Amino acid sequence: MMVEEELTKEELERRAKVYRGVHDIDLEEYYTSGHRTCQGCESALVMRSFAKASGPNTVVTGATGCMYVANTSYMSTPWAVPWMHTQLGAGGSSAVGMAAGLRALKNKGKLKKDIPHVIAFCGDLGGGDMGLGAISGALQTDYDLLIIIYDNESAANTDIQATGLTTWGAQTTFTPTGSVHRIMQKRWKKNVIGMMAAGHPNVRYLATACATYPAGDYLNKVRKALAAGGPTLIHTIDPCTKGWDYHPRYTGLIGELAVKTGIFPDYEIINGKVYYTYDARKKRVPVREYLEKQGRFSHFTEEDYEYVQSMVDEMWEDWEIPGVVPFRGDLKVAD
């Protein structure tokens, strides 16, 4: 899509016809029974919500991952809209190919109805690691498409291996805690949306989100992404009962705490302007309340809790754009 006049938040919300309350939400389901996700799976809600927000005139492409395997049991699928599988790192490429094909059909007069919404989904391994280059390439195009990275902070499809988006200190099958090395996951979580926003100033809409908190926010972010025009990107935080080791009943609470502690910044970027969904500069819940509810952090000591808290505080107090751009406010160009 060619660059237009500056798109304001108010204009985008009007164009997107955002939901003002639960009674505005369509009751029709386009991701329904037939999947095999775990009890309490947030990623299933991410799929269900984006399909509902997008509506029936939608085509979906999904990269290999837990939400591909869970949604394609033999002779069974939850998708009530056209859907196709693509390779692990090819979410962005698949979205571009699909959008290009639909545009060509429309230009040739072979597609009589409006061009369907094109939505690609990929996990934190397939999108945030292996598929990052393909997503970057997609964001360089002018095609109308939305890419969603559903992030359960592990390669959950292949038994919970660490990825570039796994929280510091977490136990995974690649980073088990032990008597010699208590902390094996020593990388801080990759800042995907901040990275893409800085590198792709042409993109009109990028966002982070949690499907369960605040209520309705993720649905509206999907609608705004689709209404903005051009390539767009949303990164969701998806608590995982199996990989994070907690009772399924607490999925919603843990997602809410990820936002309220500030460890997962929740915001949207519209035409280069940052709007916080939850402004953790003003109020943050201690990060310990989030970490201690998950068995993957059961080995943590006081020192570990304090370290993670210090890193979260730095994100919100020292970064140039709090929670978004990880340069310190006092960063200077060298002589």
PESUL-V796709 format. One record per residue. N is the residue number from 1. SS is DSSP state (~ for helix, > for strand, _ for the rest). OMEGA is omega in radians with two decimals (none if undefined). BURIAL is # if it has 24 or more other C-alpha atoms within 12 Angstrom, else .. Layout:
# PESUL-V796709
n=[N & N]
ss=[SS & SS]
omega=[OMEGA & OMEGA]
burial=[BURIAL & BURIAL]
This chain:
# PESUL-V796709
n=[1 & 2 & 3 & 4 & 5 & 6 & 7 & 8 & 9 & 10 & 11 & 12 & 13 & 14 & 15 & 16 & 17 & 18 & 19 & 20 & 21 & 22 & 23 & 24 & 25 & 26 & 27 & 28 & 29 & 30 & 31 & 32 & 33 & 34 & 35 & 36 & 37 & 38 & 39 & 40 & 41 & 42 & 43 & 44 & 45 & 46 & 47 & 48 & 49 & 50 & 51 & 52 & 53 & 54 & 55 & 56 & 57 & 58 & 59 & 60 & 61 & 62 & 63 & 64 & 65 & 66 & 67 & 68 & 69 & 70 & 71 & 72 & 73 & 74 & 75 & 76 & 77 & 78 & 79 & 80 & 81 & 82 & 83 & 84 & 85 & 86 & 87 & 88 & 89 & 90 & 91 & 92 & 93 & 94 & 95 & 96 & 97 & 98 & 99 & 100 & 101 & 102 & 103 & 104 & 105 & 106 & 107 & 108 & 109 & 110 & 111 & 112 & 113 & 114 & 115 & 116 & 117 & 118 & 119 & 120 & 121 & 122 & 123 & 124 & 125 & 126 & 127 & 128 & 129 & 130 & 131 & 132 & 133 & 134 & 135 & 136 & 137 & 138 & 139 & 140 & 141 & 142 & 143 & 144 & 145 & 146 & 147 & 148 & 149 & 150 & 151 & 152 & 153 & 154 & 155 & 156 & 157 & 158 & 159 & 160 & 161 & 162 & 163 & 164 & 165 & 166 & 167 & 168 & 169 & 170 & 171 & 172 & 173 & 174 & 175 & 176 & 177 & 178 & 179 & 180 & 181 & 182 & 183 & 184 & 185 & 186 & 187 & 188 & 189 & 190 & 191 & 192 & 193 & 194 & 195 & 196 & 197 & 198 & 199 & 200 & 201 & 202 & 203 & 204 & 205 & 206 & 207 & 208 & 209 & 210 & 211 & 212 & 213 & 214 & 215 & 216 & 217 & 218 & 219 & 220 & 221 & 222 & 223 & 224 & 225 & 226 & 227 & 228 & 229 & 230 & 231 & 232 & 233 & 234 & 235 & 236 & 237 & 238 & 239 & 240 & 241 & 242 & 243 & 244 & 245 & 246 & 247 & 248 & 249 & 250 & 251 & 252 & 253 & 254 & 255 & 256 & 257 & 258 & 259 & 260 & 261 & 262 & 263 & 264 & 265 & 266 & 267 & 268 & 269 & 270 & 271 & 272 & 273 & 274 & 275 & 276 & 277 & 278 & 279 & 280 & 281 & 282 & 283 & 284 & 285 & 286 & 287 & 288 & 289 & 290 & 291 & 292 & 293 & 294 & 295 & 296 & 297 & 298 & 299 & 300 & 301 & 302 & 303 & 304 & 305 & 306 & 307 & 308 & 309 & 310 & 311 & 312 & 313 & 314 & 315 & 316 & 317 & 318 & 319 & 320 & 321 & 322 & 323 & 324 & 325 & 326 & 327 & 328 & 329 & 330 & 331 & 332 & 333 & 334 & 335]
ss=[_ & _ & _ & _ & _ & _ & _ & _ & ~ & ~ & ~ & ~ & ~ & ~ & ~ & ~ & _ & _ & _ & _ & _ & ~ & ~ & ~ & _ & _ & _ & _ & _ & _ & > & _ & _ & _ & _ & _ & _ & _ & _ & _ & _ & ~ & ~ & ~ & ~ & ~ & ~ & ~ & ~ & ~ & ~ & ~ & ~ & ~ & _ & _ & _ & > & > & > & > & > & > & _ & _ & ~ & ~ & ~ & ~ & _ & _ & _ & _ & _ & _ & _ & _ & _ & > & _ & _ & > & > & > & > & > & _ & _ & _ & _ & ~ & ~ & ~ & ~ & ~ & ~ & ~ & ~ & ~ & ~ & ~ & ~ & ~ & ~ & ~ & ~ & ~ & _ & _ & _ & _ & _ & _ & _ & _ & _ & > & > & > & > & > & > & > & ~ & ~ & ~ & ~ & ~ & ~ & _ & _ & ~ & ~ & ~ & ~ & ~ & ~ & ~ & ~ & _ & _ & _ & _ & _ & > & > & > & > & > & > & > & _ & _ & _ & > & ~ & ~ & ~ & _ & _ & > & _ & _ & _ & _ & _ & _ & _ & _ & _ & _ & _ & _ & _ & _ & _ & _ & _ & _ & _ & _ & _ & _ & _ & _ & _ & _ & _ & _ & _ & _ & ~ & ~ & ~ & ~ & ~ & ~ & ~ & ~ & _ & _ & _ & _ & _ & > & > & > & > & > & _ & _ & _ & _ & _ & _ & _ & ~ & ~ & ~ & ~ & ~ & ~ & ~ & ~ & ~ & ~ & ~ & ~ & _ & _ & > & > & > & > & > & > & > & _ & _ & _ & ~ & ~ & ~ & ~ & _ & _ & _ & ~ & ~ & ~ & ~ & ~ & ~ & ~ & ~ & ~ & ~ & ~ & ~ & ~ & _ & _ & _ & _ & _ & > & > & > & > & > & _ & _ & > & > & > & > & > & > & _ & _ & _ & _ & _ & _ & _ & _ & _ & ~ & ~ & ~ & ~ & _ & _ & _ & ~ & ~ & ~ & _ & _ & _ & _ & ~ & ~ & ~ & ~ & ~ & ~ & ~ & ~ & ~ & ~ & ~ & ~ & ~ & ~ & ~ & ~ & _ & > & > & > & _ & _ & _ & > & > & > & > & _ & _ & _ & _ & _ & _ & _]
omega=[-3.12 & -3.13 & 3.11 & 3.03 & -3.08 & -3.13 & 3.13 & 3.11 & -3.12 & 3.12 & 3.13 & 3.13 & 3.09 & -3.13 & -3.09 & -3.07 & -3.07 & 3.12 & 3.09 & 3.12 & -3.07 & -3.12 & 3.09 & -3.01 & 3.13 & 3.13 & -3.11 & 3.13 & 3.11 & 2.96 & -2.91 & -3.11 & -3.14 & 3.12 & -3.07 & -3.14 & 3.12 & 3.04 & 3.14 & -3.08 & 3.10 & -3.10 & 3.07 & 3.09 & 3.06 & 3.12 & -3.11 & -3.06 & -3.11 & 3.10 & 3.12 & -3.12 & -3.11 & 3.10 & -2.99 & -3.13 & -3.02 & 2.95 & -3.01 & 3.01 & -3.06 & 3.10 & 3.07 & -3.13 & -3.08 & -3.13 & 2.94 & -3.10 & -3.09 & -3.05 & -3.06 & 3.03 & -3.04 & 3.11 & -3.13 & 3.07 & 3.08 & -3.02 & 3.06 & 3.03 & 3.13 & -3.04 & 3.06 & 3.10 & 3.01 & -3.02 & -2.96 & -3.09 & -2.96 & -3.13 & 3.13 & -3.14 & 3.14 & 3.12 & 3.13 & -3.14 & 3.14 & -3.13 & 3.13 & 3.12 & 3.14 & 3.10 & 3.13 & 3.11 & 3.13 & -3.12 & 3.13 & 3.13 & -3.12 & 3.10 & -3.01 & -3.11 & 3.08 & 3.10 & -3.13 & 2.98 & 3.10 & -3.13 & 3.06 & 3.05 & 3.12 & -3.12 & -3.11 & 3.04 & -3.09 & -3.12 & -3.07 & 3.12 & -3.02 & -3.05 & -3.05 & 3.13 & 3.13 & 3.09 & 3.09 & 3.10 & 3.12 & -3.13 & 3.09 & -3.10 & 3.05 & -3.13 & 3.06 & -3.14 & 3.08 & 3.04 & 3.12 & 3.02 & 3.08 & -2.87 & 3.02 & 2.99 & 3.08 & 2.96 & -2.99 & 3.14 & -3.03 & 2.98 & 2.89 & 2.98 & 3.11 & 3.03 & 3.09 & -3.13 & 3.11 & 3.13 & 3.10 & 3.03 & -3.06 & 3.00 & 2.95 & 3.11 & 3.03 & -3.07 & -3.14 & 3.07 & -3.11 & -3.11 & 3.12 & 3.12 & -3.12 & 3.12 & 3.12 & 3.09 & -2.98 & 3.13 & 3.02 & -3.07 & 3.14 & -3.09 & -2.95 & -3.07 & 3.07 & 3.12 & -3.10 & 3.11 & 3.14 & -3.07 & -3.07 & -3.09 & 3.10 & -3.06 & -3.01 & -3.11 & 2.99 & -3.10 & 2.86 & -3.10 & 2.95 & -3.03 & -3.07 & -3.11 & -0.24 & -3.09 & 3.09 & -3.06 & -3.12 & 3.09 & -3.12 & 3.09 & 3.06 & -3.13 & 3.11 & 3.11 & -3.13 & -3.11 & -3.04 & -3.10 & -3.09 & -3.14 & -3.13 & -3.03 & 3.04 & 3.10 & -3.13 & 3.01 & -2.99 & 3.05 & -3.03 & -3.06 & -3.10 & -3.06 & -3.10 & 3.03 & 3.05 & 3.13 & -3.08 & -3.10 & -3.03 & -3.12 & -3.13 & -3.14 & -3.10 & 3.05 & 3.11 & 3.14 & 3.08 & 3.13 & -3.02 & 3.07 & -3.12 & 3.14 & 3.00 & -3.12 & -3.08 & -3.04 & 3.01 & 3.12 & -3.12 & -3.12 & 3.06 & 3.12 & -3.10 & 3.05 & -3.12 & 3.00 & 3.01 & -3.06 & -3.09 & 2.98 & -3.03 & -3.10 & 3.10 & 2.98 & 3.08 & -3.04 & 3.11 & -3.13 & 3.09 & -3.03 & -3.00 & 3.10 & -3.09 & -3.13 & -3.13 & 3.08 & -3.06 & 3.14 & -3.06 & 3.01 & 3.10 & 3.14 & -3.13 & 3.10 & -3.12 & 3.13 & 3.14 & 3.11 & 3.13 & 3.12 & 3.09 & 3.11 & 3.12 & 3.11 & -3.02 & -3.07 & -3.04 & -3.11 & -3.13 & 2.97 & -2.99 & 3.10 & -3.05 & -3.07 & -2.98 & 2.95 & 3.09 & -3.13 & -3.12 & 3.11 & -3.12 & 3.07 & -3.13 & 3.11 & none]
burial=[. & . & . & . & . & . & # & . & # & . & . & # & # & . & . & # & # & # & # & . & . & . & . & . & # & . & . & . & . & # & # & # & . & . & # & . & # & # & . & # & # & # & # & # & # & # & # & # & # & # & # & # & # & # & # & # & . & # & # & # & # & # & # & # & # & # & # & # & # & # & # & # & . & . & . & . & # & # & # & # & # & # & # & # & # & # & # & # & # & # & # & # & # & # & # & # & # & # & # & # & . & # & # & . & . & . & . & . & . & . & . & . & . & . & # & # & # & # & # & # & # & # & # & # & # & # & # & # & # & # & # & # & . & # & # & # & # & # & # & # & # & # & # & # & # & # & # & # & # & # & # & # & # & # & # & # & # & . & . & # & # & # & # & # & # & # & # & # & # & # & # & # & . & . & # & # & . & . & . & . & . & . & # & # & # & # & . & # & # & # & # & # & # & # & # & # & # & # & . & # & # & # & # & # & # & # & # & # & # & # & # & # & # & # & . & # & # & # & # & # & # & # & # & # & # & # & # & # & # & # & # & # & # & # & # & # & # & # & # & # & # & # & # & # & # & # & . & # & . & # & # & # & # & # & # & # & # & # & # & # & # & # & # & # & # & # & # & # & # & # & # & # & . & # & # & # & # & # & # & # & # & . & . & # & # & # & # & # & # & # & # & # & # & # & . & # & # & # & # & # & . & . & . & # & # & . & . & # & # & . & # & # & # & # & # & # & # & . & . & . & # & # & # & # & # & # & . & . & . & . & . & . & . & . & .]
